[in-house]
Amino acid sequence: MQKLNPIARQPKRRNYDVIIVGGAMIGASVAWFLSANADFNGSILVVEQDPSYRNSGTAHTNSCVRQQFFNEINVKISQYAVEFIRDFAGRIGDPEAPEIPLHSFGYMYLAANDHFAQVLQDSQRLQAACGAGTRILRPDALAQAFPFYHLDDIVLGSHNPVDEGYFDGNTMFDWWRRKARQNGIEYVTNQVVSMSRARGKVTAVTLASGEVLGVGHVVNASGTRAAVTASMAGIAVPIEPRKRYTYVFEAEKPLPCDLPLTVDPSGVHVRTDGMYYMAGSPPMGDDLAVEYDDFAQDHSLWEEKVWPAIANRIPQFEAIRVINSWAGNYAYNTLDQNAVVGPHPEVSNFIFVNGFSGHGFQQAPAMGRGVMELLTYGEFRGLDLTPFAFQRIIDGEPFLEKAVI
């Protein structure tokens, strides 16, 4: 791959057609899609305060993709992601680009009550209508297909073994970022600290290094800091950091097959991770906002919640050993756990691409393409992303996504 020059701190220009605030997975997707579209010829600046990305959601992702969503548009977004993953080398347009494998062990949602069982059955019908391979399994069928589960409290399971599982999202991110720069997108290691507004538009962006830059459009790709960036334009958005914990462990008695990403009624989820296993969980007690840089572990969570839930659901995992763990933060949309995408109705050149609530990696291809379409053509052309418009926040009308882990 062509070697790139170091990223500067100061921008080269004083005016840009597009300034993307945030250069992690979502910002990189928007930048690459714009740079790869011959119909867009404007100037673009990506402002990223931490080029190591160590405190970004991108650095703490579990990099999974699934079609088991409650809303049709989210199913289609993930289906587009699978198309993009499977043809990544062709779409990126570089003979050195790698293939990105998709390990399709599927998701397994387990329902312990009739209410959630009905949600899963309703969702399965919607997913099937979209072409997904989701199937509903009653306890006897679950026990036959997955005899390692303890099922005494389970009403049914929902499993899709087709195009659901793990993919190497970090390779996708790295190539998007590199190819965007090769295509002429300018990156700076800096921070947006304020914005100026006039006549319903953001007119200028000020950087921490002092430069004041004229701007045609601002794209908010700030992840968990989306509300901070929006506030600079005088906009409030209900997105906040919510902590999630991840554990990689080895089992004394490994399973004889891949473990689907099993979403237990306790809120704990666990899946195959190569020769090991990966588990995740929200915190114990209330799921509250945390500081943007809070990645501290809660070591009691494993002993008191995660391990007991895993051992209960899969008795063969009674003897397991943690070999790695970390905490990361969701960019959590408190209104409805769905993305916010598109322009603000009163600040027309401020574009949101935020609030993915843990779905950012799998939704990044569709979101990058959609924002590119807005900026190039003034409309969505591939997938209609208007259900994610900001107006629902103003109106207080949630577009609820129930399938959130």
Summary of the structure (lengths in Angstrom):
residues: 405
radius of gyration: 21.4
end to end distance: 36.6
largest distance: 66.1
contacts: 1354
relative contact order: 0.19
helix: 31%
strand: 27%
